Amino acid sequence: MVKLDKIYTRGGDGGETSLSDGKRMKKYAPRIEAYGTVDESNAAIGMARLHTFGADDVMLERIQNDLFDLGADVSTPADSKYAASALRIDQVQIDRLEQEIDQMNADIEPLTSFVLPGGSPASAYLHLARTMVRRAERLLVKVSEEEEISPLAIKYLNRLSDHLFVISRRTNDGGKKDVLWIPGENR
């Protein structure tokens, strides 16, 4: 259980922050950028949840918790003394996303064009979260070229962007209210 008695520590006033093992890094370090972007994605999902209910909201709440797991995973380097006991993304979490994608997509009409973000407030926020997740994935892939990163963390983000796309269509009345791209419309 996490217990936070004091919210500010002044530890970051000099432009550094701590990883889960206490190692100090610049706030702009690629690893920090990656899990900071995961946090931004989580906030955008929180905005979407103001407009969701039922099964969609349950899935999104679980995903928000998964994103905290992902942040813990990324904030604990593989060479940390805490690496063996660190909270890591698990294949089960990825499998669940895939099952939900397949389940949701089965009830949605196939696309005839690319989807413009929008349609409903929930869908617009989910598209925003999706693009943030894609950025987090790109950043994490970049980090993985320099440091050891769990491949499941990257895989989770990849699958999550697909999940957010499909659930955004589902919140647009099963895709009926999707706003479709019309190539060259404004030429």
N, C-alpha and C positions, 0 to 999 in steps of 0.2 A: 504494500500500500504506500502511496506517495503522500507525504505530509509536508505542506509548505506553510511554515509559520511566518516567514518574512518574504515579501514579494520582491523587494529591491535589495541588492547586495552591494551595489557599486562596483562589482567585479568587471562589468563590461564598459565602464566609463572610459577606459583607455583604448577601446576599439577591439578588444578581444573577448572571447567567450570560452566556456569550458565544454569539452566533450563529457560523456558520461563517466569516464575514468579520471576526470580532473585535468586532462591535458588541455593547455590553453592554445587557442588558434585565433587568427584574425577573423573578424566577423565576415569578411568578404572571401574567406577560403572556400574553395569549391565544395567541400563537404558541407560546410555551414550553409552555403547558398542552396544546395540540394535539399537539405531537410527543412530549411526555411521556406522553400517553395512548396514542400509537402504541407507545411503548416498553413500557407496561404490557400492551398487547395481545400484543406479541411474547412477553413473559414467560408469559402465560397459554397461548399456543400451545406454548411450551416445556414447560409442565406437561402439556398434552394429549399431546405427543409421547412422554411416558413410557409411554403406553398405546397407541401406534399402531405400525404396522409396514408394510412393503411400500410400495405406491404411495401410500397415505395419508401415510405418514411422509415420503416423497420430496416430495410436494406441500407439506406443511407446512414442511419445511426450506427449500424455495425461497421460500415466502411469508415466512418469517422474514428471509431475505436481502432480499427486496423491501421489507420494512418498514424495514430499515436504509437502503435507497435512499430510501424515502419520508421518513424522518427527515432525511436529507441534503438532500432537495428542500425540505422545509419550513423547515429551518434556514438556507437561503440565500435571502434576500429578492431579489425581482426587480430592485431598484435597487442591489444589491451589485456591487462591482467584479468579483466572481467569478461573477456570474449567467450569463454566456455559457458558461462552462466547467463550470457546476454539474451535479452528478448529479441527474437528474430522472426521475420516473416516466414511462414510455413506453407508448404505446398497445399495444405488443406484450405488456406485462405484464397489461394489462386483458383483452386478447383471450384470453390463456392462461387466465385465471380463468374467463372465459365458456365457453370450450371444455370446461374441466374440470367446470364446473357442469352443462353439458348432458350430458356423458358420464356423470357420476355419477347425475344425476337420472333418466336413462333406465332405470336398473335399480332404482329405488325406487318403491314403490307411492305413488300420489297420496294426499295428506293428506285426512282426513275431519274434522279439527279442528286447532286450534293445538297445538303441541308444547310441553310443559313441559320445562325444562332438566333433563336427567338421563338415566336409562337405563343408561348405562355410564360409567365414569370418563372415558374419552376424550371422549364426547359432552358430559358435564357441563362439562369444561374448555373444550371448543370453544364451547359456549354462553356461557360466561363471556367468552372471548376475543371472541366475536361482539358481545356487549353493549358491551365496551370499544371495539371498532372503531366501533360506531355512535356512541358518545360522542365518539371522536376525529373522526369525520366531522362531527358537529354543531359541535364546536369549530372545526374548520377552515373550515366554511361561515361561521361567525361572523367569523373572521379575514378571510375573503375579502371581507366587506362593508367592511372598513377598509383592507386592504392587498391587493396583488396576490398571488394564490396560483395555482399551476398548476391549471387545471380537471381535469387528468388525475390529480392527487393526490387530489382529492375523489372523482372517478369511481372510482379504484382502491379507496378505502375503502368506497364504496357496494357495489361488486361483491364485495369481500372479505367483507363481512358476509353476503351471500347464499351465497358459497362456504363459509364456516364453518358456516352453517346446513345446507347440503346434506351436507357431509362429516360433520357431527355425526349426521345421520340415517343416513348410510352406516355409521358406526362403531357404530350401534345395530342391527346386523344388517340393514342395508338398510331401516331404518325399522320392522322387526318388533318391536323392543324400545323404540320411542318411547313416552314417557309422554304421553298425550293429555289435553288440557284437557277437562273435563266442565263445561260452563256451568251455573252455579247449583247445583252438586253439594252445597254445604254450607249451603244456605238453611234 
